């Protein structure tokens, strides 16, 4: 009886003990069933060098919590930091704060040999989808030369102006 209990206890500890992942690129079928964590950073070079990225740089801390089961998984991803994007008014870099979490899971409830997760890429995507729709400096902090140029192009006519009708 005690042998069965110790196996249960060992299996329980093995399954529910949290282990640290070694790399943000995780090949799922190379890990035993269990819980894993990884904390890592995304630096300016990584953020700015993604294809067609609107990100100019930044520093974001990410944390991944992976629960791997026999046929599927759950992943909780957290990102927090600041990224630089172009200001919509003056086109100069502006820092936007990012603080987001997302739970992801296996789409169809099964995994295939060789399935992998690129946690850095998933963190990058989480950052991008959580950016605000508009990126602007606080009022009065835009590039003064661009602000002056924009002022010269403002339309000052009123809606009742006969030339507009």
C-alpha positions in Angstrom: 0.0 0.0 0.0 2.7 2.5 0.9 4.5 1.7 -2.4 1.4 2.8 -4.3 1.1 6.0 -2.2 4.8 6.9 -2.9 4.3 6.4 -6.6 1.2 8.6 -6.5 3.1 11.2 -4.5 6.0 11.0 -6.9 3.7 11.3 -9.9 1.9 14.2 -8.3 5.1 16.1 -7.6 6.4 15.3 -11.1 3.2 16.5 -12.8 2.6 19.6 -10.7 6.1 20.8 -9.8 6.9 24.0 -11.7 10.1 23.7 -13.7 12.1 26.4 -15.5 12.3 26.3 -19.2 15.7 26.7 -20.7 14.8 28.5 -23.9 11.9 30.5 -25.4 11.8 28.0 -28.3 9.9 25.0 -26.8 9.6 21.7 -28.7 6.5 20.3 -26.9 7.2 16.6 -27.5 10.6 16.9 -25.9 9.2 17.9 -22.5 7.5 15.6 -20.0 4.0 16.4 -18.9 4.1 19.1 -16.3 4.2 22.8 -15.5 6.9 25.1 -16.8 7.8 28.8 -16.4 10.2 31.1 -18.3 10.9 34.8 -17.8 12.8 36.6 -20.6 13.2 40.0 -22.1 12.5 41.4 -25.6 15.1 44.1 -26.4 15.1 46.9 -28.9 17.0 44.9 -31.5 14.5 42.0 -31.4 11.4 44.3 -31.4 12.6 46.5 -34.2 13.9 43.7 -36.5 10.6 41.9 -37.0 9.4 42.1 -40.6 7.0 44.9 -41.2 7.0 45.9 -37.5 5.7 49.2 -36.4 7.8 48.9 -33.4 11.0 51.0 -33.4 12.5 49.5 -30.2 11.8 49.2 -26.5 12.3 46.9 -23.6 9.6 44.4 -22.5 9.8 41.8 -19.8 7.8 38.6 -20.6 6.8 35.6 -18.5 5.3 32.4 -19.8 3.6 29.7 -17.8 3.1 26.5 -19.7 1.0 23.5 -18.5 1.7 20.6 -20.8 -0.6 17.6 -20.7 -0.4 14.3 -22.8 -2.4 15.6 -25.7 -2.7 19.4 -25.3 -1.4 22.4 -23.4 -2.3 25.8 -21.8 -0.1 28.8 -22.0 -0.4 32.0 -20.0 1.7 34.8 -21.4 2.4 38.2 -19.6 4.2 41.1 -21.1 5.1 44.4 -19.4 7.3 47.3 -20.5 7.6 50.1 -23.0 7.9 50.1 -26.8 8.7 52.9 -29.2 6.5 53.6 -32.1 6.2 56.6 -34.5 3.9 59.4 -33.2 0.9 59.8 -35.5 1.3 63.6 -35.3 5.0 64.3 -35.6 6.4 61.0 -36.7 9.1 61.1 -33.9 9.5 58.1 -31.6 7.1 57.9 -28.7 7.1 55.4 -25.9 3.9 53.4 -25.3 3.5 51.4 -22.1 2.5 47.7 -22.6 1.0 45.6 -19.9 -1.0 42.6 -21.1 -1.8 39.0 -20.4 -3.3 36.3 -22.6 -4.2 32.6 -22.2 -3.6 30.4 -25.2 -4.2 26.7 -25.7 -3.9 24.0 -28.3 -6.5 24.8 -31.0 -7.8 21.3 -31.6 -7.0 19.5 -28.4 -4.1 17.4 -29.8 -0.5 17.9 -30.5 1.6 16.4 -33.3 5.2 15.3 -33.2 7.5 18.3 -33.5 5.0 20.9 -32.5 6.8 23.8 -31.0 6.1 27.2 -29.4 8.3 30.3 -30.0 7.5 32.1 -26.8 9.4 35.2 -28.0 7.3 35.5 -31.1 4.1 34.9 -29.0 5.1 37.7 -26.6 5.8 40.0 -29.6 2.4 39.3 -31.0 0.8 40.0 -27.6 2.5 43.3 -27.5 1.4 44.3 -31.0 -2.2 43.4 -30.6 -2.4 45.4 -27.3 -1.0 48.6 -28.7 -3.4 51.5 -28.6 -5.0 52.5 -32.0 -3.4 55.9 -31.9 0.2 56.7 -30.9 0.8 60.3 -29.8 3.0 62.3 -27.5 1.2 64.1 -24.7 -0.1 67.5 -25.9 2.8 69.9 -26.4 5.5 67.3 -26.5 5.6 66.7 -30.3 8.4 67.9 -32.5 8.0 71.7 -32.6 9.1 71.9 -36.3 6.5 69.3 -37.4 3.8 71.0 -35.2 4.5 74.3 -37.0 4.3 72.7 -40.4 1.0 71.0 -39.5 -0.4 74.4 -38.4 0.3 75.8 -41.9 -2.0 73.1 -43.4 -4.9 73.5 -41.0 -8.2 74.4 -42.7 -9.7 77.4 -41.0 -12.8 77.9 -43.0 -16.2 77.4 -41.3 -18.8 74.9 -42.5 -21.0 77.9 -43.6 -18.2 79.2 -45.9 -19.7 79.6 -49.4 -16.5 78.3 -51.0 -17.0 75.0 -49.3 -20.5 74.5 -50.6 
